[in-house]
Amino acid sequence: MAGRAGGGAPRRGRSLQRVTDRVPDEIEKVLISSEEIQGKVAEMAAAIDADYAGREVLLVGVLKGAVMIMADLARALTIPVSMEFMAVSSYGSSTSSSGVVRILKDLDREVADRHVLVVEDVIDSGLTLSWLLRNMKSRGPASVEVCALLRKPEAAKVDLPVRYVGFDIPSEFVVGYGLDYAERYRELPFVGLLKPEVYAT
């Protein structure tokens, strides 16, 4: 019958698993595997569920890097959640932050009296996040906490209270699972070390 949906033989193509397992040549090594990430996300979600039992949490993702962890974390949580995004720009070199911040995209709703959980992909110096937390607290939320997949303790320039941390990693250039270099590599399901010759100038 002409036009019948789903008719005919299935289309051939690469499986999702085969595509996502590919490690680009520019990656020096896989630092944290997809399986390790998903296990850690589940672990953090369980802790958040316990801490916020009976309350709704507003997840605030910092674009663009937090998209992957934000989506996976939201799906793993059992408490009621809503999601918002902010985009900020920190003046500095291409691989480091100066802490001088401007908002590129603000929240679409008020956070007053809400329980806010700021979701980050990686905390480097902490300067941008420190500014963001001050900005968020000035809006009158009921509480503000931070959940970060990655943290680089050696790069820290400020002492920040981060309630939920996935992995502490060396102060090296990492990509994958939302982290990029020149808008590439965000789609990789793992976190890998980028070869220095790729970003060296």
C-alpha positions in Angstrom: 0.0 0.0 0.0 1.5 3.3 -1.1 2.6 5.7 1.6 2.3 3.2 4.5 4.5 4.3 7.4 7.1 1.8 8.5 6.9 -0.4 5.5 9.8 -2.0 3.8 13.1 -3.3 5.0 14.9 -1.4 7.8 17.5 1.2 6.6 21.1 0.2 7.0 23.4 2.5 9.0 26.0 2.6 11.7 24.8 1.7 15.2 24.8 4.4 17.8 27.2 2.3 19.9 29.7 2.0 17.2 29.6 5.8 16.4 30.0 6.9 20.0 32.8 4.4 20.8 35.0 6.1 18.2 38.0 8.0 19.7 39.2 10.8 17.4 42.9 10.9 16.7 43.2 14.3 18.4 42.4 12.7 21.8 45.6 11.7 23.7 43.7 9.3 26.0 40.3 8.7 27.5 40.4 10.1 31.0 36.9 9.1 32.1 34.8 6.6 30.2 31.1 6.8 29.4 30.3 4.1 31.8 32.2 5.8 34.6 30.3 9.1 33.9 26.9 7.4 33.9 27.7 5.6 37.1 28.8 8.9 38.8 25.7 10.8 37.5 23.5 8.1 39.1 25.4 8.4 42.3 25.1 12.2 42.4 21.4 12.0 41.5 20.8 9.6 44.4 22.5 12.1 46.8 20.4 15.0 45.4 17.2 13.0 45.7 18.0 12.3 49.4 19.0 15.9 50.2 16.0 17.5 48.5 13.3 14.9 49.3 9.9 16.6 49.3 11.1 19.7 47.5 11.3 20.8 43.9 14.7 21.8 42.5 15.4 24.3 39.7 18.4 23.1 37.8 20.3 26.0 36.2 22.7 24.8 33.5 25.6 26.9 32.4 25.7 26.9 28.6 27.0 25.3 26.6 29.2 22.8 28.4 26.6 21.7 31.0 24.0 20.5 28.4 25.1 16.8 28.6 25.4 16.5 32.4 22.2 18.6 32.8 20.1 16.3 30.6 21.5 13.0 32.2 21.1 14.4 35.7 17.5 15.5 35.2 16.6 12.1 33.8 18.3 10.3 36.8 16.5 12.4 39.4 13.2 11.2 41.0 12.3 14.5 42.7 10.4 17.2 40.8 12.7 19.4 38.8 12.5 22.2 36.3 15.3 23.5 34.1 16.7 26.8 33.2 19.9 27.9 31.3 22.3 30.7 31.5 25.1 31.6 29.1 28.0 33.7 30.4 31.2 34.9 28.8 34.4 35.2 30.8 37.1 37.4 29.3 40.5 35.8 29.1 42.5 33.4 26.9 40.9 30.6 25.0 42.0 28.1 27.6 41.6 30.1 30.9 39.2 32.4 32.6 39.8 35.9 33.9 36.7 36.0 36.1 35.4 39.2 34.4 32.0 38.0 33.4 29.1 39.2 31.2 25.7 37.5 30.8 25.0 36.4 27.2 21.7 34.7 28.1 19.9 35.2 31.4 17.3 33.0 33.0 13.7 33.1 31.6 12.1 33.1 35.1 12.6 34.3 38.6 14.4 32.2 41.1 13.1 33.9 44.2 12.2 31.4 46.9 13.3 28.5 44.7 15.9 25.8 45.6 18.5 26.4 42.9 21.1 23.8 41.8 23.7 25.3 39.5 25.0 22.5 37.1 28.5 22.9 35.7 30.5 20.7 33.4 33.9 21.7 34.9 35.3 24.0 37.5 38.7 25.4 36.7 39.8 28.5 38.5 36.4 29.0 40.0 36.3 32.7 39.2 33.4 32.6 36.8 31.4 30.3 39.1 32.1 32.5 42.1 30.7 35.5 40.2 27.7 33.4 39.0 26.9 32.3 42.6 27.0 35.9 43.9 24.7 36.9 41.0 22.3 34.0 41.7 22.2 34.6 45.5 21.3 38.3 44.9 18.0 37.1 43.3 16.6 35.8 46.6 16.5 32.0 46.1 15.6 29.7 49.0 19.0 28.0 48.5 21.8 27.8 46.0 24.1 24.8 45.6 26.5 23.6 42.9 26.7 20.3 41.1 29.8 19.8 38.8 30.8 16.8 36.8 34.5 17.7 36.9 36.8 19.8 39.2 40.4 20.8 38.7 41.7 21.4 42.3 45.2 22.5 41.1 43.6 25.3 39.0 41.5 26.7 41.8 42.0 30.4 42.5 39.1 30.8 44.9 37.6 28.5 47.5 34.1 27.5 46.5 31.6 25.4 48.3 30.7 22.7 45.8 28.2 20.3 47.2 28.2 17.6 44.5 31.4 16.8 42.5 31.7 13.9 40.1 35.5 13.7 39.5 38.6 15.6 40.5 40.9 15.7 37.5 44.4 17.1 36.7 44.7 20.7 35.4 44.9 19.6 31.8 42.8 20.4 28.7 39.9 18.0 28.5 37.1 17.7 26.0 34.0 15.5 25.5 30.7 15.1 27.3 29.8 18.8 26.7 33.3 20.2 26.9 34.7 21.6 23.7 37.7 23.1 21.9 36.6 25.6 19.2 33.1 24.1 19.4 34.3 20.6 18.6 34.2 17.3 20.6 31.2 18.2 22.8 29.3 15.1 21.5 31.9 12.6 22.7 30.4 10.3 25.4 33.6 10.3 27.4 36.0 12.9 28.8 39.4 12.8 27.1 42.7 14.6 27.1 43.2 16.7 24.0 46.6 16.5 22.4 48.5 19.8 23.1 49.4 20.3 19.5 45.7 20.7 18.7 45.3 23.9 20.8 48.8 25.2 21.0 49.3 28.5 19.3 
